[in-house]
């Protein structure tokens, strides 16, 4: 059923981190938490001028024809969102084989900033206002290392088909935002508030529309019709500051990476309540925790780092994949094929991320407001991720004070094996799902489970029994 909203606020969050996709061994989520101030301000509801641009002819111009081995229809190019300041956002759109019968899904990637306003509407005619934390490329990080149709070989020059690609089930849009991230740009240095409209793909105007990804996002709709069916909040949702701090140490302790005495010291001496100051004793125990845990890969605590001698995780995912993507997307011939400007590309923009310091410390009220609209709301987490651990979400969800509809149960992957893909609990108007053995980038570590999860999200229900 189509939904009409005058105002709809949604926040999807992941832990802000300069090394969100660098996979550098220097990234330390515990230390970063201790450095963060709790004095961030609540996000104001600003309004910007919306630029309307004619889109006739752009669809054919944006069609990708020269990438090697592409058996699918895909498009990429720029949406001009402010011609006066020279600001344009880069998008990548891959259609499903049976595109007319499949829904439309927008994927957004997060990173190391907290909040960002921009207005964008492309592919459909209604206006969507987004406040988001997207300083990492959804093309490089989302499409080419997680759920897109292609992955990059170790040579950094050729592609291979991703059998777990989500475009088997939906038409996928990946957006690089804000300006300055990936191939997106602005000719005005201080100009990061983008506005835009696009009618480049009018055939998707009334298509069932879903939003997912790994990002911080606040969405506001003007009084118009959009066929928004659901929002999946992940990967590993950062939704409450206090629970993030408590849940992180709890996660390490539960996974026997933190000794009892340090965990007890943190419990007794650290007050992570919103607005509270951290004592010197708390900081000392936190430093001890960092030392005790040692050098691990926090995005998957059981995975090797890219610099280690092992080149793959237990799931077969190569932790150096982002380096291969970086080499590939910096090749001039690839940039030309994608209709991108020729020049340096990087997966995340540290300079933009460091400029944004305002953020809501909790988004539970907006999630609850979203739940009241009746659209499908899921939160999903990989259970071996220590960047935004599953324990943080478990602490936050009871604060919604909603009833449990279906208690905790295992869900099963598609196929004849009937293997447990993870676990779930269904509350009134919201579903919480874990993915067994998956790190922060769920589609990368557990592609089969991620694809089953995505199919279940679109269908509105998980498989509670294995295939006979």
C-alpha positions as CSV (number, residue, x, y, z in Angstrom):
1,X,0.0,0.0,0.0
2,X,1.3,3.5,-0.8
3,X,2.1,5.7,2.2
4,X,1.6,9.4,2.6
5,X,3.7,11.2,5.1
6,X,4.0,14.9,6.0
7,X,7.0,14.3,8.1
8,X,8.9,11.0,8.5
9,X,12.2,10.9,10.5
10,X,14.4,7.9,10.4
11,X,17.9,7.4,11.7
12,X,20.2,4.5,10.6
13,X,23.5,4.6,12.3
14,X,26.9,2.9,12.4
15,X,29.8,3.8,14.6
16,X,31.6,6.8,13.1
17,X,35.2,5.9,12.3
18,X,37.9,7.4,10.2
19,X,38.9,3.9,9.3
20,X,35.4,2.7,8.5
21,X,36.6,0.9,5.3
22,X,40.4,1.3,5.5
23,X,40.6,-1.9,7.6
24,X,43.8,-0.5,9.1
25,X,45.2,-2.2,12.1
26,X,45.5,1.2,13.9
27,X,41.8,1.5,14.2
28,X,40.8,1.2,17.9
29,X,37.1,1.4,18.7
30,X,37.7,1.3,22.4
31,X,40.1,4.2,22.3
32,X,37.9,6.2,20.0
33,X,34.9,5.8,22.3
34,X,36.9,7.2,25.2
35,X,38.0,10.2,23.1
36,X,34.5,11.1,22.0
37,X,32.7,13.9,23.7
38,X,29.1,13.4,24.7
39,X,28.4,17.1,24.0
40,X,27.1,16.6,20.5
41,X,24.0,18.6,19.7
42,X,20.7,17.4,18.5
43,X,20.3,17.7,14.8
44,X,18.2,20.7,13.6
45,X,15.6,20.3,10.9
46,X,17.0,22.6,8.2
47,X,15.5,23.3,4.8
48,X,17.4,24.0,1.6
49,X,16.5,25.1,-1.9
50,X,15.6,22.2,-4.1
51,X,17.0,22.4,-7.6
52,X,14.9,20.9,-10.4
53,X,16.8,19.6,-13.4
54,X,15.5,18.3,-16.6
55,X,16.5,14.6,-17.1
56,X,15.5,13.7,-20.6
57,X,18.3,11.9,-22.4
58,X,20.4,11.2,-19.3
59,X,19.3,7.6,-18.9
60,X,20.8,6.5,-22.3
61,X,23.9,8.6,-21.6
62,X,24.5,6.9,-18.2
63,X,24.2,3.3,-19.5
64,X,27.4,1.4,-18.8
65,X,28.6,-0.5,-21.9
66,X,32.3,-1.1,-21.6
67,X,33.0,-2.7,-18.2
68,X,34.4,-6.3,-18.8
69,X,32.1,-9.2,-18.5
70,X,28.9,-7.4,-17.6
71,X,25.8,-9.5,-18.4
72,X,23.4,-7.0,-16.7
73,X,21.9,-3.6,-17.4
74,X,23.5,-1.0,-15.3
75,X,23.9,2.8,-15.2
76,X,26.1,5.3,-13.5
77,X,26.7,9.1,-13.7
78,X,26.0,12.3,-12.0
79,X,23.0,14.0,-10.6
80,X,23.5,17.8,-10.6
81,X,22.1,18.9,-7.3
82,X,23.2,22.6,-7.4
83,X,24.4,24.1,-10.6
84,X,25.3,27.4,-9.0
85,X,27.9,25.9,-6.7
86,X,28.9,23.1,-9.1
87,X,27.8,20.2,-6.9
88,X,26.9,16.8,-8.2
89,X,26.4,13.4,-6.6
90,X,27.5,10.2,-8.3
91,X,25.2,7.2,-8.5
92,X,25.5,3.6,-9.6
93,X,22.3,1.8,-10.6
94,X,22.1,-1.9,-11.4
95,X,18.8,-3.5,-12.6
96,X,17.7,-7.0,-11.8
97,X,17.2,-9.5,-14.6
98,X,13.4,-9.2,-14.3
99,X,13.6,-5.5,-13.4
100,X,9.9,-4.7,-14.1
101,X,8.8,-7.3,-11.5
102,X,11.3,-6.4,-8.8
103,X,11.3,-3.6,-6.2
104,X,13.6,-0.6,-6.0
105,X,16.2,-0.5,-3.2
106,X,18.4,2.4,-2.1
107,X,21.7,1.4,-0.5
108,X,23.7,3.9,1.5
109,X,27.1,3.5,3.2
110,X,28.2,5.1,6.4
111,X,31.6,6.2,7.7
112,X,33.3,8.6,10.0
113,X,31.0,11.6,10.2
114,X,27.9,12.0,12.3
115,X,25.3,13.9,10.3
116,X,24.8,15.6,7.0
117,X,21.9,17.3,5.2
118,X,21.3,16.9,1.6
119,X,18.2,16.8,-0.6
120,X,18.0,14.2,-3.3
121,X,15.4,12.6,-5.4
122,X,16.5,10.6,-8.4
123,X,14.7,7.8,-10.2
124,X,11.3,8.9,-8.9
125,X,9.4,12.1,-8.8
126,X,8.8,12.8,-5.1
127,X,11.3,14.7,-3.0
128,X,13.2,12.9,-0.3
129,X,15.2,14.8,2.3
130,X,18.1,12.9,3.9
131,X,20.2,13.8,6.9
132,X,22.9,11.2,6.8
133,X,26.4,10.0,7.6
134,X,27.7,8.8,4.3
135,X,31.3,9.7,4.0
136,X,32.2,6.4,2.5
137,X,31.5,5.3,-1.0
138,X,28.5,3.2,-1.6
139,X,30.0,2.2,-4.9
140,X,33.4,1.1,-3.7
141,X,32.4,-0.2,-0.2
142,X,28.8,-1.3,-0.8
143,X,28.5,-2.4,-4.4
144,X,32.0,-3.7,-5.1
145,X,32.9,-5.3,-1.8
146,X,29.6,-6.4,-0.3
147,X,26.4,-6.8,-2.3
148,X,26.8,-5.6,-5.9
149,X,27.0,-7.8,-9.0
150,X,30.8,-7.6,-9.3
151,X,33.9,-8.0,-7.1
152,X,37.4,-7.0,-8.0
153,X,40.2,-9.6,-8.4
154,X,43.4,-9.2,-6.5
155,X,45.1,-7.8,-9.6
156,X,43.0,-4.7,-9.2
157,X,42.2,-4.8,-12.9
158,X,39.5,-7.4,-13.6
159,X,36.1,-8.3,-12.2
160,X,34.4,-11.5,-11.1
161,X,30.7,-12.1,-10.7
162,X,29.3,-12.1,-7.1
163,X,27.0,-15.1,-6.7
164,X,25.5,-13.4,-3.6
165,X,24.6,-10.2,-5.3
166,X,21.4,-8.6,-4.1
167,X,20.3,-7.5,-7.6
168,X,19.1,-11.0,-8.0
169,X,16.1,-9.8,-5.9
170,X,15.9,-6.1,-6.5
171,X,16.9,-3.1,-8.6
172,X,19.7,-1.5,-6.6
173,X,20.8,2.1,-6.3
174,X,24.1,3.0,-4.8
175,X,24.7,6.7,-4.0
176,X,28.1,8.3,-3.2
177,X,27.4,11.1,-0.8
178,X,27.9,13.8,0.4
179,X,29.8,15.8,-2.3
180,X,33.5,15.0,-1.9
181,X,33.0,11.3,-1.3
182,X,34.0,8.9,-4.1
183,X,33.3,10.5,-7.5
184,X,30.8,13.0,-6.1
185,X,32.1,16.6,-6.0
186,X,31.4,20.2,-5.4
187,X,33.3,23.2,-6.8
188,X,32.5,25.2,-3.7
189,X,34.7,23.9,-0.9
190,X,32.4,24.7,2.0
191,X,29.3,23.6,0.2
192,X,28.1,20.2,1.5
193,X,24.4,20.6,1.6
194,X,23.1,19.1,-1.7
195,X,19.7,19.5,-3.2
196,X,18.3,17.8,-6.3
197,X,15.6,16.2,-8.2
198,X,15.7,13.6,-11.0
199,X,13.2,12.0,-13.3
200,X,15.8,10.0,-15.1
201,X,14.0,6.6,-14.6
202,X,10.3,7.5,-14.5
203,X,9.3,3.8,-14.8
204,X,10.3,3.4,-11.2
205,X,8.0,6.2,-9.9
206,X,5.4,3.8,-8.4
207,X,7.7,0.9,-7.7
208,X,7.8,-0.7,-4.2
209,X,10.7,1.2,-2.6
210,X,13.0,0.1,0.3
211,X,16.0,1.7,2.0
212,X,18.9,-0.2,3.6
213,X,22.6,0.1,4.1
214,X,25.1,1.0,6.7
215,X,24.7,4.7,7.5
216,X,23.3,7.3,9.8
217,X,20.2,8.6,8.1
218,X,17.3,10.9,8.9
219,X,14.7,10.9,6.3
220,X,11.9,13.6,5.9
221,X,9.2,13.4,3.3
222,X,7.2,16.2,1.9
223,X,3.4,15.7,1.5
224,X,3.5,13.5,-1.5
225,X,3.1,9.9,-2.4
226,X,6.0,7.4,-2.4
227,X,5.6,3.7,-2.3
228,X,7.9,3.2,0.7
229,X,7.5,-0.3,2.0
230,X,10.3,-0.8,4.5
231,X,13.6,0.2,6.0
232,X,16.3,-2.2,7.2
233,X,18.6,-0.6,9.7
234,X,22.1,-1.8,9.6
235,X,24.7,-3.0,9.1
236,X,24.9,-3.1,12.9
237,X,22.9,-0.2,14.0
238,X,24.4,2.6,16.1
239,X,21.2,3.8,17.9
240,X,22.1,4.9,21.5
241,X,25.3,6.3,22.8
242,X,25.1,4.9,26.3
243,X,24.3,1.4,25.1
244,X,27.1,1.6,22.6
245,X,29.7,2.1,25.3
246,X,28.2,-0.5,27.7
247,X,27.6,-3.0,24.9
248,X,31.1,-2.8,23.4
249,X,32.8,-3.8,26.6
250,X,30.1,-6.4,27.2
251,X,30.8,-7.9,23.8
252,X,34.5,-8.2,24.3
253,X,34.0,-9.8,27.7
254,X,31.4,-12.3,26.4
255,X,33.7,-13.4,23.7
256,X,36.5,-14.0,26.2
257,X,38.6,-11.2,24.8
258,X,38.5,-9.3,28.0
259,X,39.3,-10.7,31.5
260,X,36.8,-10.7,34.3
261,X,38.7,-8.2,36.5
262,X,38.9,-5.5,33.8
263,X,35.3,-6.0,32.8
264,X,34.2,-5.7,36.5
265,X,36.4,-2.6,36.9
266,X,34.6,-1.0,34.0
267,X,31.2,-1.9,35.3
268,X,32.0,-0.4,38.7
269,X,33.8,2.7,37.6
270,X,32.4,3.8,34.3
271,X,29.2,5.8,33.9
272,X,28.3,6.0,30.3
273,X,25.0,7.8,30.8
274,X,24.2,10.5,28.3
275,X,26.0,13.7,29.4
276,X,28.1,12.0,32.1
277,X,31.8,12.7,32.5
278,X,34.3,9.8,32.4
279,X,36.5,9.5,35.5
280,X,40.2,8.9,35.4
281,X,39.7,5.5,36.9
282,X,37.3,4.6,34.1
283,X,39.7,5.8,31.4
284,X,42.5,3.7,33.1
285,X,40.3,0.5,33.0
286,X,39.4,1.3,29.4
287,X,43.1,1.6,28.5
288,X,43.7,-1.7,30.2
289,X,40.9,-3.2,28.1
290,X,42.6,-2.0,24.9
291,X,45.9,-3.6,26.0
292,X,44.2,-6.8,27.0
293,X,42.3,-7.3,23.7
294,X,45.4,-6.7,21.6
295,X,45.7,-6.3,17.9
296,X,42.5,-7.8,16.3
297,X,40.4,-6.9,13.4
298,X,37.3,-5.3,15.1
299,X,35.1,-5.6,12.0
300,X,35.2,-9.4,12.5
301,X,37.0,-10.5,15.7
302,X,37.7,-13.9,14.2
303,X,39.1,-12.7,10.9
304,X,42.7,-12.0,9.9
305,X,43.7,-8.4,9.0
306,X,44.8,-7.5,5.5
307,X,48.4,-7.2,6.6
308,X,48.5,-10.8,8.0
309,X,49.8,-13.8,6.2
310,X,46.3,-15.3,5.8
311,X,44.5,-13.7,2.9
312,X,41.0,-14.9,3.6
313,X,38.5,-15.2,6.4
314,X,36.8,-18.4,7.3
315,X,33.9,-17.3,5.1
316,X,36.2,-16.9,2.1
317,X,36.1,-13.1,2.2
318,X,39.4,-11.4,1.4
319,X,40.0,-8.6,3.9
320,X,42.2,-6.8,1.4
321,X,39.2,-6.4,-1.0
322,X,39.0,-2.7,-0.4
323,X,42.6,-2.3,-1.7
324,X,41.7,-4.1,-4.9
325,X,38.7,-1.9,-5.3
326,X,40.8,1.2,-4.7
327,X,43.2,0.2,-7.5
328,X,40.4,-0.7,-9.9
329,X,38.4,2.5,-9.4
330,X,41.5,4.7,-9.8
331,X,42.1,3.3,-13.3
332,X,41.3,6.1,-15.9
333,X,39.6,3.5,-18.3
334,X,37.3,2.4,-15.5
335,X,36.4,5.9,-14.5
336,X,35.6,6.7,-18.2
337,X,33.4,3.6,-18.5
338,X,31.5,4.6,-15.4
339,X,31.0,8.2,-16.8
340,X,32.9,9.6,-13.8
341,X,35.3,12.5,-13.7
342,X,38.9,11.3,-14.3
343,X,41.0,11.8,-11.1
344,X,41.8,10.3,-7.7
345,X,39.2,8.2,-6.0
346,X,39.1,7.1,-2.4
347,X,36.6,4.9,-0.5
348,X,36.1,7.3,2.4
349,X,36.7,11.0,2.9
350,X,38.4,11.7,6.2
351,X,38.5,15.5,5.5
352,X,34.7,15.7,5.2
353,X,34.0,13.3,8.1
354,X,36.2,15.3,10.5
355,X,34.2,18.5,9.9
356,X,30.9,17.0,11.2
357,X,30.5,17.0,14.9
358,X,26.8,17.3,15.5
359,X,24.8,14.1,16.2
360,X,21.8,12.9,18.2
361,X,23.0,10.8,21.1
362,X,20.0,8.5,20.7
363,X,17.7,7.9,17.8
364,X,15.3,5.6,19.7
365,X,12.5,8.2,19.6
366,X,12.7,8.5,15.8
367,X,12.8,4.8,15.3
368,X,9.7,4.5,17.5
369,X,8.0,7.2,15.4
370,X,8.9,5.3,12.3
371,X,7.4,2.1,13.7
372,X,4.1,3.9,14.2
373,X,3.8,4.5,10.4
374,X,3.2,0.8,9.7
375,X,6.0,0.3,7.3
376,X,8.4,-2.6,7.7
377,X,11.3,-1.9,10.1
378,X,14.1,-4.4,10.6
379,X,17.4,-4.0,12.5
380,X,20.1,-6.5,11.6
381,X,23.6,-7.2,12.9
382,X,26.5,-9.5,12.3
383,X,27.3,-11.2,15.5
384,X,31.1,-11.2,15.3
385,X,31.4,-7.4,14.7
386,X,33.1,-5.4,17.5
387,X,32.7,-2.0,15.8
388,X,29.0,-1.8,16.5
389,X,28.4,-5.0,18.4
390,X,25.1,-6.9,18.5
391,X,25.1,-6.4,22.3
392,X,24.6,-2.7,21.9
393,X,21.3,-3.3,20.0
394,X,20.2,-5.8,22.5
395,X,20.5,-3.2,25.2
396,X,18.7,-0.5,23.2
397,X,15.6,-2.3,22.0
398,X,14.0,-2.8,25.4
399,X,14.0,1.0,25.7
400,X,11.4,1.1,22.9
401,X,9.0,-0.5,25.5
402,X,7.0,-2.5,22.9
403,X,5.6,-6.0,23.3
404,X,7.3,-9.1,22.0
405,X,5.3,-10.7,19.2
406,X,7.6,-13.7,18.5
407,X,10.3,-14.6,21.0
408,X,13.9,-15.4,20.0
409,X,14.1,-18.1,17.3
410,X,16.6,-19.4,14.8
411,X,16.1,-18.6,11.1
412,X,17.4,-20.7,8.3
413,X,19.2,-20.1,5.0
414,X,17.6,-21.0,1.7
415,X,18.6,-24.2,0.0
416,X,18.7,-27.9,0.7
417,X,21.2,-27.6,3.6
418,X,18.8,-25.8,5.9
419,X,21.6,-24.2,7.9
420,X,20.9,-21.7,10.7
421,X,21.6,-18.3,9.3
422,X,21.1,-16.4,12.5
423,X,18.5,-15.5,15.1
424,X,15.6,-13.2,15.4
425,X,13.1,-11.7,17.8
426,X,10.0,-10.0,16.5
427,X,8.6,-7.1,18.5
428,X,5.5,-5.1,17.7
429,X,6.3,-3.2,14.5
430,X,10.0,-4.0,14.5
431,X,12.2,-7.1,13.9
432,X,15.7,-7.6,15.3
433,X,17.8,-10.1,13.3
434,X,21.4,-11.4,13.9
435,X,23.5,-13.1,11.2
436,X,25.6,-16.0,12.6
437,X,29.3,-15.7,12.0
438,X,29.1,-12.4,10.1
439,X,31.2,-9.4,10.8
440,X,30.3,-5.8,10.3
441,X,30.0,-6.1,6.5
442,X,27.4,-8.9,6.5
443,X,27.1,-9.4,2.7
444,X,30.9,-9.8,2.5
445,X,31.3,-12.3,5.3
446,X,28.2,-14.3,4.9
447,X,26.8,-13.8,1.4
448,X,24.3,-16.7,1.5
449,X,22.9,-15.7,4.8
450,X,22.8,-12.0,3.7
451,X,20.9,-12.9,0.6
452,X,18.4,-15.0,2.6
453,X,18.0,-12.1,5.0
454,X,17.4,-9.6,2.2
455,X,14.9,-11.9,0.5
456,X,13.1,-12.3,3.9
457,X,13.1,-8.6,4.5
458,X,11.4,-8.0,1.1
459,X,9.0,-10.8,1.8
460,X,8.3,-9.7,5.4
461,X,9.1,-12.9,7.1
462,X,12.1,-15.2,7.9
463,X,12.3,-18.9,7.4
464,X,11.7,-20.5,10.8
465,X,12.2,-24.1,9.6
466,X,15.0,-25.7,7.6
467,X,14.2,-26.9,4.1
468,X,13.1,-30.6,4.2
